[in-house]
Amino acid sequence: MMDSHNELAVNRAASPEENLAAIQKVWEVFEASGPVASTEALMSISHENVELHSYLARGVARPGEDEADVIHGREAAIAFLRRTTDEGVSIKARARSFDAEGDSVWVSGSARVVRGNGSFAEAKLRWTYRFRDGLIEEISWQPRAGD
């Protein structure tokens, strides 16, 4: 949801359209200011214990956790992205379409991840943002076929 200044704000009773508008705003921040700023914006509308599922996160799970590709919590997600960019990884992503139904928002697009050593990966992706009580509870993405 946006407030009167077009800033992200939390609405515990947000409709699918309001959730969609909030995610679109986060993508606008990404385009204007990059991945760290957009992650901070995304975390501002997320539950404290949000789950971020990412293959980039393998090896950073908390001790004793089984899922090595899950980052738990807002601060951990921001710290992970900052550390990743400090290590020379750059992320360029483009959203092509947005859709919402119920408590979920989907974004179809593409991403290119370039590592500090010059290697890279490109993929067409579908990001999923699952909301609970007006805040994001889970973020994940997976490859998508077609265009």
C-alpha positions as CSV (number, residue, x, y, z in Angstrom):
1,M,0.0,0.0,0.0
2,M,1.2,3.6,-0.6
3,D,0.7,6.5,1.7
4,S,-0.2,10.0,0.7
5,H,3.5,10.6,-0.3
6,N,3.6,7.5,-2.6
7,E,5.8,5.7,0.0
8,L,5.3,2.1,1.1
9,A,3.1,1.7,4.1
10,V,1.7,-1.3,5.9
11,N,-2.1,-2.0,5.7
12,R,-3.0,-5.1,7.7
13,A,-6.2,-5.5,5.6
14,A,-4.6,-4.9,2.2
15,S,-6.4,-6.1,-0.9
16,P,-4.6,-8.0,-3.6
17,E,-4.5,-4.8,-5.6
18,E,-2.8,-2.9,-2.7
19,N,-0.3,-5.7,-2.3
20,L,0.4,-5.6,-6.1
21,A,0.9,-1.8,-5.9
22,A,3.4,-2.2,-3.1
23,I,5.4,-4.8,-5.0
24,Q,5.3,-2.6,-8.1
25,K,6.7,0.3,-6.0
26,V,9.5,-1.9,-4.8
27,W,10.4,-2.7,-8.4
28,E,10.4,1.0,-9.2
29,V,12.9,1.5,-6.3
30,F,15.0,-1.3,-7.8
31,E,15.1,0.4,-11.2
32,A,15.9,3.8,-9.7
33,S,18.3,2.9,-6.9
34,G,19.4,-0.8,-7.2
35,P,19.1,-4.0,-5.2
36,V,20.2,-2.8,-1.8
37,A,17.7,0.0,-1.7
38,S,14.9,-2.1,-3.1
39,T,15.7,-4.9,-0.5
40,E,15.4,-2.3,2.3
41,A,12.1,-1.1,0.8
42,L,10.9,-4.7,0.5
43,M,11.9,-5.5,4.1
44,S,10.0,-2.5,5.3
45,I,6.8,-4.2,4.3
46,S,7.8,-7.7,5.5
47,H,7.3,-9.6,8.7
48,E,10.2,-9.5,11.0
49,N,10.8,-13.3,10.4
50,V,10.2,-13.1,6.6
51,E,11.6,-16.1,4.7
52,L,13.7,-15.3,1.6
53,H,14.2,-18.4,-0.6
54,S,17.3,-18.0,-2.8
55,Y,19.8,-20.3,-4.5
56,L,22.3,-17.4,-3.9
57,A,21.9,-18.0,-0.2
58,R,23.2,-21.5,0.0
59,G,25.6,-21.9,2.8
60,V,24.3,-19.0,4.9
61,A,21.5,-20.8,6.8
62,R,21.6,-20.6,10.6
63,P,23.3,-23.5,12.4
64,G,20.9,-26.5,12.7
65,E,18.7,-25.4,9.8
66,D,18.0,-27.9,7.1
67,E,17.2,-25.4,4.3
68,A,20.5,-23.9,3.2
69,D,18.7,-21.8,0.6
70,V,16.5,-19.9,3.0
71,I,17.3,-16.6,4.7
72,H,15.2,-15.9,7.8
73,G,14.4,-12.3,8.9
74,R,14.6,-8.8,7.6
75,E,18.0,-7.9,9.0
76,A,19.5,-11.2,7.7
77,A,18.2,-10.5,4.2
78,I,19.5,-7.0,4.1
79,A,22.9,-8.1,5.5
80,F,23.1,-10.9,3.0
81,L,22.5,-8.6,0.0
82,R,25.0,-6.0,1.3
83,R,27.6,-8.7,1.8
84,T,27.0,-10.1,-1.6
85,T,27.3,-6.7,-3.3
86,D,30.4,-6.0,-1.2
87,E,31.9,-9.2,-2.7
88,G,31.4,-7.8,-6.2
89,V,28.2,-9.5,-7.2
90,S,25.9,-7.3,-9.3
91,I,22.2,-8.1,-10.0
92,K,20.3,-6.7,-12.9
93,A,16.6,-7.7,-13.0
94,R,13.7,-6.6,-15.1
95,A,10.0,-7.1,-14.3
96,R,7.8,-7.8,-17.4
97,S,4.5,-8.5,-15.8
98,F,2.7,-8.3,-12.4
99,D,-0.2,-10.3,-11.2
100,A,-2.0,-10.8,-7.8
101,E,-4.5,-13.2,-6.4
102,G,-5.5,-13.6,-2.8
103,D,-2.4,-13.2,-0.6
104,S,0.1,-13.6,-3.4
105,V,1.8,-11.4,-5.9
106,W,3.7,-12.8,-8.9
107,V,6.3,-10.9,-11.0
108,S,7.5,-12.5,-14.2
109,G,10.8,-11.2,-15.6
110,S,14.5,-11.9,-16.0
111,A,17.6,-11.5,-14.0
112,R,21.4,-11.4,-14.7
113,V,23.7,-12.1,-11.8
114,V,27.4,-11.2,-12.4
115,R,29.9,-12.5,-9.9
116,G,33.1,-10.7,-8.9
117,N,35.2,-13.1,-11.0
118,G,33.2,-12.2,-14.2
119,S,31.1,-15.3,-14.4
120,F,27.4,-14.8,-14.7
121,A,24.0,-16.4,-14.9
122,E,20.9,-15.3,-16.7
123,A,17.4,-16.6,-16.3
124,K,13.8,-15.9,-16.9
125,L,12.2,-15.9,-13.4
126,R,9.0,-15.7,-11.6
127,W,9.1,-14.1,-8.2
128,T,6.4,-14.9,-5.7
129,Y,5.6,-12.6,-2.7
130,R,3.2,-14.2,-0.2
131,F,1.5,-11.8,2.2
132,R,0.0,-12.4,5.6
133,D,-1.8,-9.6,7.5
134,G,-0.6,-7.0,5.1
135,L,3.0,-7.9,5.3
136,I,5.2,-10.1,3.2
137,E,5.7,-13.5,4.9
138,E,7.7,-15.3,2.2
139,I,9.6,-14.4,-1.0
140,S,10.8,-17.0,-3.5
141,W,11.6,-17.3,-7.1
142,Q,12.0,-20.0,-9.7
143,P,12.9,-20.3,-13.3
144,R,10.1,-19.9,-15.8
145,A,9.7,-21.2,-19.3
146,G,8.6,-19.2,-22.2
147,D,8.1,-15.5,-22.3
